[in-house]
Amino acid sequence: MNKSPLIFILSGKARSGKDVTGDIIVKFLESKKYKVTKLQYAKYIKMYAKDYFGWDGLEETKPRDLLQSLGTDIRNKFNKPLFFTNRMKEDIDILSNYFDAFVITDARIKDELINIKNNYEKVFTIRINSINDNGLTNDQKNNYTEIALDNYTDYDYIIYNNGTIEELKNNITEILNSIGEL
């Protein structure tokens, strides 16, 4: 097992560009000969929605209200506040036998950042901010998972994704080039 895999954790509001940023990081790391894969905290919620609640898995039909309530229920109602971070650590521990680097594209709460940083050596957190309207309803925009990190400031990097994909790529590449160990 790779005891010190390289891990990037991305955080931001819905539709702020986390997945696109993740893809950019993956391509960059692959160009440096890393074996890299993307991970999501929401993987298990999405699996539940597909396997047990009839979601077809398509982005266009994503049942955001269901996904948000499942996540909240798991953490609060079912008293499993670390469910997602524990699953992520298990995934990293297993997959680090096959991959050198991970890009987690959907951190939504403080524990999802801190627990990984506290358990692995090479962890970089990136906040992606965007002024673009994400199309969510007011209830969705005010869900705990959308606002929990609004006042969190302990990121390694913060970027503003208000331009083109090329500008985003340039910003991310500049950050990655500034990390000496890559």
Phi and psi in degrees as a GROMACS rama.xvg file:
@    title "Ramachandran Plot"
@    xaxis  label "Phi"
@    yaxis  label "Psi"
@TYPE xy
-76.7534  103.006  ASN-2
-70.0454  -18.2657  LYS-3
-132.95  64.4097  SER-4
-66.8053  155.902  PRO-5
-81.6256  127.808  LEU-6
-130.725  129.02  ILE-7
-112.054  131.288  PHE-8
-116.663  122.064  ILE-9
-103.021  139.395  LEU-10
-134.189  148.143  SER-11
168.413  168.733  GLY-12
-67.2328  166.653  LYS-13
-55.4071  136.385  ALA-14
61.4572  30.3563  ARG-15
-88.7522  -9.31239  SER-16
110.899  20.1248  GLY-17
-63.9286  -45.01  LYS-18
-67.9885  -40.8434  ASP-19
-63.3761  -43.2263  VAL-20
-60.6326  -43.0282  THR-21
-58.374  -42.8781  GLY-22
-62.3653  -40.3284  ASP-23
-63.1  -44.381  ILE-24
-64.1802  -43.2577  ILE-25
-58.0325  -48.8563  VAL-26
-61.6906  -41.4992  LYS-27
-60.9153  -49.755  PHE-28
-64.5829  -38.9257  LEU-29
-62.2045  -35.5861  GLU-30
-67.2564  -19.6799  SER-31
-96.8995  12.2111  LYS-32
73.7052  20.7348  LYS-33
-79.5025  144.608  TYR-34
-89.0706  115.376  LYS-35
-133.734  148.221  VAL-36
-142.953  158.416  THR-37
-95.8067  144.012  LYS-38
-128.289  157.875  LEU-39
-136.817  136.288  GLN-40
-63.4044  -34.8466  TYR-41
-75.8047  -0.792428  ALA-42
-51.6161  -44.9717  LYS-43
-74.3408  -36.1229  TYR-44
-63.8344  -44.805  ILE-45
-63.0056  -38.9142  LYS-46
-61.3166  -45.5415  MET-47
-59.9452  -44.5252  TYR-48
-62.3715  -39.15  ALA-49
-74.201  -47.3333  LYS-50
-76.2327  -29.8243  ASP-51
-122.992  -14.2516  TYR-52
-122.289  10.1277  PHE-53
80.1371  10.5486  GLY-54
-71.829  138.477  TRP-55
-82.5988  -3.50661  ASP-56
85.6403  -0.0833943  GLY-57
-84.2465  141.859  LEU-58
-58.8104  -37.5732  GLU-59
-65.8319  -24.265  GLU-60
-112.698  16.0111  THR-61
-56.3704  123.06  LYS-62
-83.822  73.5864  PRO-63
-54.9469  -41.2054  ARG-64
-60.5075  -44.4022  ASP-65
-62.9291  -46.2618  LEU-66
-61.3169  -43.1781  LEU-67
-64.3588  -42.9119  GLN-68
-70.6164  -36.2191  SER-69
-59.7526  -47.2273  LEU-70
-61.7916  -43.9197  GLY-71
-65.003  -43.588  THR-72
-62.1882  -44.3335  ASP-73
-59.9062  -46.6569  ILE-74
-69.9777  -43.8428  ARG-75
-102.073  -60.5945  ASN-76
-63.8156  -40.0179  LYS-77
-94.2378  6.60525  PHE-78
53.8172  49.1353  ASN-79
-126.32  65.0956  LYS-80
-62.594  -24.4425  PRO-81
-107.056  15.0005  LEU-82
-51.1195  -50.4252  PHE-83
-72.6899  -39.7148  PHE-84
-70.3034  -36.0246  THR-85
-65.3792  -41.8403  ASN-86
-63.3221  -40.8149  ARG-87
-63.3178  -43.5911  MET-88
-62.5096  -40.4261  LYS-89
-61.6429  -44.5093  GLU-90
-60.8723  -46.3829  ASP-91
-62.7681  -44.5077  ILE-92
-60.4172  -41.127  ASP-93
-73.657  -50.3836  ILE-94
-72.0084  -17.7696  LEU-95
-68.3824  -8.36903  SER-96
-74.7014  -15.951  ASN-97
-123.107  -17.5959  TYR-98
-130.039  149.511  PHE-99
-92.8688  -24.0349  ASP-100
-144.994  150.312  ALA-101
-132.595  143.607  PHE-102
-122.588  110.464  VAL-103
-92.4165  118.822  ILE-104
-99.6433  8.30699  THR-105
-149.359  42.9852  ASP-106
-65.695  130.968  ALA-107
-122.273  -20.7635  ARG-108
-133.149  161.585  ILE-109
-56.258  -43.3889  LYS-110
-57.6304  -32.2729  ASP-111
-70.1811  -20.9098  GLU-112
-90.6189  -52.0793  LEU-113
-68.0107  -43.7875  ILE-114
-63.5327  -36.4609  ASN-115
-71.3344  -43.8994  ILE-116
-59.812  -35.7409  LYS-117
-76.9661  -15.0864  ASN-118
-109.54  -9.49666  ASN-119
-136.334  151.659  TYR-120
-80.2237  -45.0396  GLU-121
-105.501  77.9159  LYS-122
-120.814  130.287  VAL-123
-123.972  129.422  PHE-124
-106.463  137.4  THR-125
-130.396  125.231  ILE-126
-97.2098  132.29  ARG-127
-112.974  114.317  ILE-128
-106.086  145.801  ASN-129
-147.244  141.67  SER-130
-91.5251  -3.71501  ILE-131
-68.6451  142.211  ASN-132
-69.4311  130.479  ASP-133
-93.1863  -0.859373  ASN-134
78.1073  6.37041  GLY-135
-77.4649  155.402  LEU-136
-71.6523  165.526  THR-137
-60.275  -40.5937  ASN-138
-61.3199  -43.1835  ASP-139
-65.8847  -41.3761  GLN-140
-63.7392  -28.5264  LYS-141
-97.699  4.18536  ASN-142
-61.9046  146.055  ASN-143
-49.8242  -40.1252  TYR-144
-70.4837  -17.0989  THR-145
-90.1996  -24.0398  GLU-146
-115.371  -8.05113  ILE-147
-59.7346  -27.5495  ALA-148
-105.7  11.7559  LEU-149
-57.7305  -36.2699  ASP-150
-105.608  6.56973  ASN-151
-78.9695  132.313  TYR-152
-125.935  0.340886  THR-153
-88.823  47.479  ASP-154
-87.9106  152.335  TYR-155
-73.2714  -35.0356  ASP-156
-144.612  146.516  TYR-157
-128.615  129.765  ILE-158
-123.787  157.767  ILE-159
-115.984  116.144  TYR-160
-102.697  79.1659  ASN-161
-121.67  8.96935  ASN-162
-120.646  -139.984  GLY-163
-88.7925  166.899  THR-164
-63.0919  -35.4994  ILE-165
-63.2926  -40.4212  GLU-166
-65.1184  -40.9723  GLU-167
-61.1822  -45.9058  LEU-168
-59.2872  -42.8992  LYS-169
-63.202  -42.3062  ASN-170
-63.1026  -44.9997  ASN-171
-66.8135  -42.592  ILE-172
-61.8325  -38.9943  THR-173
-61.7657  -43.5563  GLU-174
-61.8652  -48.8106  ILE-175
-62.6329  -38.9951  LEU-176
-67.0834  -24.6724  ASN-177
-78.7962  -13.8908  SER-178
-85.6134  110.327  ILE-179
-60.0783  -30.6013  GLY-180
-86.9054  3.50112  GLU-181
